């Protein structure tokens, strides 16, 4: 049987609230026209060449950027750093003979792990003169409600704790630093930036790229170069590194341009081949949220009633037991919450070991639990239910009691720590037979 959890199958399972509007009262008609995300870069802005480091290829790849106010801006609203920083990198690359051969990286993704935020906490400040600060807060609340990302206000009392932070400030159009850049980095907003556009800009800060510039985009959309204003073509160049596309093409992504973006004549610059709607700036799509979740997974432990911890033997690639009395690398599992928000009762989850293997219910349930597969599918997907804990809230926090069931709409099988712990783990208990040995305590070490 087919065991890969398809994108279409996943889509019907995620909480409908992901698709609810985030934008309140402001007019979002511009999301299907020339968006302020492109306003930062004037048509006459000079285009220059720089380099970005690509981890998968272990080389520098060339990138095109516009020079605006001393900043290197890619695709209209992604600030790669200052022009001086880019020039210094170009000199270094050429001096050391590190120029890459092969495809360009005109559309780019944040492949450098040093440019990713080390935790899902992003400190920020807001200048007092920034317009519509309620929209910024609404955008932050949207991220908080649909992902485990937390934007934390940086103050004098915690500044030493957060040397790297985002400064939200006034500027032309709507743009933001791309990924983590170290020290102070910026987001620039004017009064035209809607809540949805600000959500989009926060995504760039986290390292998300524009959906329409994926390596495989020509299968899904048609780019109408002839309808673009001068200089707009630089915003539509493809990313040639397909390894960084986490899921299939997402027409509904908040990172996708609208059909009239950069139009010079009122005709579309981008069309979906199947007539799908594109360019919404209402809310993170399901797969926007999942992509960010994959970037920032959480460390997760499960403890059996006996006090023994669930362990992926050998760090993955073998059996899963519940027989350890202390937490080490093999007991720390990376939790991927497929529902994209805070971990809630009923969420679909996957658990990845330190070696990269996924925890699996063998044969989909009814027998043992192992950690062999390197690619997750239905057998590696579980639904987690809160059974008790310090609070009555549906959110699953440390010390809550949970049960873990297999991914099955009909008759899921629930994990059991054999003997209550100290031995193996099976996925064979029916819901009507749940007992103490099926209960696990959550930890976030």
Buried (B, 14 or more C-beta within 10 A) or exposed (E): EEEEBEBEEBEEBBBEEBBEEBBEEBEBEBBBBBBBBBBBBEEEBEEBEBBBBBBEBEBBBBBBBBBBEEBBBBBBBBBBBBBEBBBEBBEEBEEEEEEBEEBBBBBBBBBBEEBBBEEBBBBBBBEEEBEBBEBBBBBBEBBBBBBBBBBBEBEEEEEEEBEBBBBBBEBBBBBBBBBBBEEEBBBBBBEBBBBBBBBBBBBBBBBBBBBBBBBEBEEBBEBBEEBBBEBBBBBBBBBBBEEBBBBEBBBBBBBBBBBBBBBBEEEBBBBBEEEEEBBBBBBBBBBBBBBBBBBBBBBBBBBBBBEBBBBBBBBBBBBBBBBBEEBEEBBBBBBBBBBBBBBBBEBBBBBBBBBBBBBBBBEBBEEBBBBBBEEBBBBBBBBBBBEEBEEEEEEBBEEBBBBBBBBBEEEBBBBBBBBBBBBBBBBBBEEEEBEEBBBBBBBBE
